[in-house]
């Protein structure tokens, strides 16, 4: 099986590299991390156990994994209540960012947002969910950056990381990637008009559609488990 975990490049900061490699593998599905011990992960990454342990502790703090004695790494999945809380927080934070950016958006800001949506459209045409998710994150994190809300940007990134696994799977629903592109275009259109209320509505509509897609995916999993 092709392993998404790759050896790290030798440098002084092995903990940071181990963190990035393991996190990337988790966010792309998690199968190559789940159930492995520190020693097994260290062997794949070609480093000692210490930086791997430190990286896993950081990921556990972020709510992405849990370390189980004798059972290795458990990749955590959010419950429905957990997903609802994440989307409530995202709605509160991201409406703040679009409302602020709507007041100050420049032509160069608008160009950067449109370039990301163009890249997302290309990824949708190629049905490349990993690339699509990467650009989706860039889009949602660029808005607070352009608005100068850097602390908010960091919180939004953490919230997105917690639902990335679910989001990746939800993008497999027919037509969902194209829907996301259209929803992002509506956000940009409102921002370009400096329409605070319109930007907020477009953002909330987008989050509501995303949340619905994730819940539908969860319900399908539950039905499959009952059938199995």
KOLLONU-78671 format. One record per residue (C-alpha): residue number from 1; residue in three letters; x, y, z. Coordinates in steps of 0.05 Angstrom, whole numbers, plus 5000, padded with zeros to 4 digits. Layout:
REM residues N
NUM:Ala:X:Y:Z
...
REM end
This chain:
REM residues 228
1:Unk:5000:5000:5000
2:Unk:5027:5069:4982
3:Unk:5041:5103:5048
4:Unk:5024:5177:5054
5:Unk:5075:5184:5109
6:Unk:5143:5203:5080
7:Unk:5211:5209:5113
8:Unk:5227:5278:5140
9:Unk:5284:5320:5115
10:Unk:5341:5325:5165
11:Unk:5342:5392:5201
12:Unk:5347:5421:5271
13:Unk:5271:5423:5280
14:Unk:5250:5350:5273
15:Unk:5190:5359:5319
16:Unk:5160:5411:5272
17:Unk:5172:5368:5211
18:Unk:5143:5306:5244
19:Unk:5082:5348:5265
20:Unk:5071:5372:5193
21:Unk:5081:5303:5162
22:Unk:5035:5267:5211
23:Unk:4982:5321:5208
24:Unk:4982:5320:5132
25:Unk:4971:5245:5132
26:Unk:4914:5252:5183
27:Unk:4879:5306:5143
28:Unk:4884:5264:5079
29:Unk:4847:5207:5111
30:Unk:4884:5183:5172
31:Unk:4889:5110:5153
32:Unk:4966:5111:5151
33:Unk:4970:5140:5221
34:Unk:4913:5105:5259
35:Unk:4935:5048:5303
36:Unk:5009:5060:5295
37:Unk:5055:5067:5355
38:Unk:5107:5122:5365
39:Unk:5161:5073:5346
40:Unk:5125:5053:5281
41:Unk:5114:5125:5261
42:Unk:5187:5142:5278
43:Unk:5211:5085:5234
44:Unk:5170:5109:5174
45:Unk:5193:5181:5184
46:Unk:5266:5159:5194
47:Unk:5274:5196:5259
48:Unk:5276:5180:5334
49:Unk:5214:5172:5377
50:Unk:5224:5237:5416
51:Unk:5203:5287:5361
52:Unk:5146:5240:5341
53:Unk:5121:5238:5413
54:Unk:5125:5314:5417
55:Unk:5088:5321:5351
56:Unk:5033:5274:5373
57:Unk:5024:5312:5438
58:Unk:5013:5376:5398
59:Unk:4963:5340:5353
60:Unk:4927:5313:5414
61:Unk:4923:5383:5442
62:Unk:4890:5405:5377
63:Unk:4838:5350:5384
64:Unk:4860:5311:5322
65:Unk:4887:5248:5357
66:Unk:4886:5210:5422
67:Unk:4945:5169:5446
68:Unk:4923:5100:5472
69:Unk:4972:5055:5509
70:Unk:4982:4989:5473
71:Unk:4935:5011:5416
72:Unk:4974:5067:5384
73:Unk:4945:5131:5354
74:Unk:4870:5140:5351
75:Unk:4849:5191:5298
76:Unk:4789:5228:5328
77:Unk:4724:5239:5291
78:Unk:4677:5294:5314
79:Unk:4608:5275:5339
80:Unk:4547:5310:5312
81:Unk:4546:5356:5373
82:Unk:4619:5371:5361
83:Unk:4607:5388:5288
84:Unk:4550:5434:5307
85:Unk:4594:5471:5357
86:Unk:4649:5479:5306
87:Unk:4601:5509:5255
88:Unk:4571:5556:5307
89:Unk:4641:5581:5323
90:Unk:4659:5587:5250
91:Unk:4595:5626:5236
92:Unk:4610:5675:5291
93:Unk:4683:5685:5272
94:Unk:4678:5684:5196
95:Unk:4619:5732:5192
96:Unk:4663:5780:5232
97:Unk:4719:5773:5180
98:Unk:4675:5783:5118
99:Unk:4639:5843:5148
100:Unk:4706:5876:5165
101:Unk:4736:5860:5097
102:Unk:4674:5886:5061
103:Unk:4692:5955:5088
104:Unk:4764:5955:5064
105:Unk:4769:5907:5004
106:Unk:4818:5933:4952
107:Unk:4826:5912:4879
108:Unk:4888:5873:4896
109:Unk:4850:5837:4952
110:Unk:4795:5820:4903
111:Unk:4845:5793:4853
112:Unk:4875:5746:4904
113:Unk:4807:5719:4924
114:Unk:4787:5708:4852
115:Unk:4852:5672:4837
116:Unk:4838:5623:4892
117:Unk:4768:5609:4867
118:Unk:4796:5598:4797
119:Unk:4845:5546:4826
120:Unk:4788:5514:4863
121:Unk:4747:5509:4800
122:Unk:4805:5474:4765
123:Unk:4811:5424:4823
124:Unk:4736:5411:4819
125:Unk:4741:5398:4744
126:Unk:4797:5348:4758
127:Unk:4758:5318:4817
128:Unk:4820:5329:4859
129:Unk:4792:5332:4930
130:Unk:4859:5341:4965
131:Unk:4878:5401:4923
132:Unk:4807:5428:4928
133:Unk:4809:5424:5005
134:Unk:4878:5457:5006
135:Unk:4853:5516:4965
136:Unk:4788:5519:5004
137:Unk:4829:5530:5067
138:Unk:4871:5583:5033
139:Unk:4807:5620:5014
140:Unk:4776:5618:5084
141:Unk:4842:5639:5117
142:Unk:4858:5694:5066
143:Unk:4794:5732:5086
144:Unk:4816:5744:5159
145:Unk:4887:5758:5135
146:Unk:4864:5812:5088
147:Unk:4820:5840:5143
148:Unk:4880:5842:5190
149:Unk:4849:5792:5239
150:Unk:4908:5747:5250
151:Unk:4888:5717:5317
152:Unk:4820:5701:5288
153:Unk:4854:5669:5228
154:Unk:4891:5621:5274
155:Unk:4828:5600:5310
156:Unk:4791:5589:5245
157:Unk:4848:5545:5220
158:Unk:4844:5502:5282
159:Unk:4769:5494:5274
160:Unk:4777:5476:5201
161:Unk:4829:5424:5218
162:Unk:4781:5390:5265
163:Unk:4730:5379:5209
164:Unk:4776:5369:5150
165:Unk:4769:5293:5151
166:Unk:4693:5299:5148
167:Unk:4698:5354:5096
168:Unk:4743:5313:5051
169:Unk:4692:5256:5050
170:Unk:4633:5303:5040
171:Unk:4665:5330:4976
172:Unk:4654:5262:4945
173:Unk:4579:5278:4940
174:Unk:4562:5291:4866
175:Unk:4565:5364:4849
176:Unk:4587:5388:4918
177:Unk:4654:5417:4895
178:Unk:4621:5459:4841
179:Unk:4569:5483:4892
180:Unk:4625:5506:4938
181:Unk:4657:5546:4881
182:Unk:4590:5581:4867
183:Unk:4581:5596:4941
184:Unk:4651:5626:4945
185:Unk:4636:5668:4883
186:Unk:4574:5697:4919
187:Unk:4617:5716:4978
188:Unk:4667:5751:4933
189:Unk:4611:5787:4895
190:Unk:4583:5816:4960
191:Unk:4653:5836:4984
192:Unk:4667:5870:4918
193:Unk:4604:5913:4927
194:Unk:4626:5929:4999
195:Unk:4559:5898:5019
196:Unk:4567:5880:5092
197:Unk:4498:5847:5100
198:Unk:4505:5810:5033
199:Unk:4574:5784:5051
200:Unk:4549:5759:5118
201:Unk:4489:5724:5086
202:Unk:4531:5692:5031
203:Unk:4581:5667:5083
204:Unk:4527:5639:5129
205:Unk:4491:5605:5070
206:Unk:4557:5573:5050
207:Unk:4571:5547:5120
208:Unk:4500:5520:5125
209:Unk:4507:5482:5060
210:Unk:4574:5454:5082
211:Unk:4547:5433:5150
212:Unk:4488:5399:5116
213:Unk:4534:5360:5069
214:Unk:4576:5336:5128
215:Unk:4515:5314:5168
216:Unk:4488:5276:5108
217:Unk:4554:5240:5102
218:Unk:4551:5221:5176
219:Unk:4480:5194:5168
220:Unk:4501:5152:5108
221:Unk:4558:5122:5151
222:Unk:4509:5105:5206
223:Unk:4461:5071:5157
224:Unk:4519:5031:5128
225:Unk:4540:5009:5198
226:Unk:4470:4985:5213
227:Unk:4466:4947:5147
228:Unk:4534:4916:5158
REM end
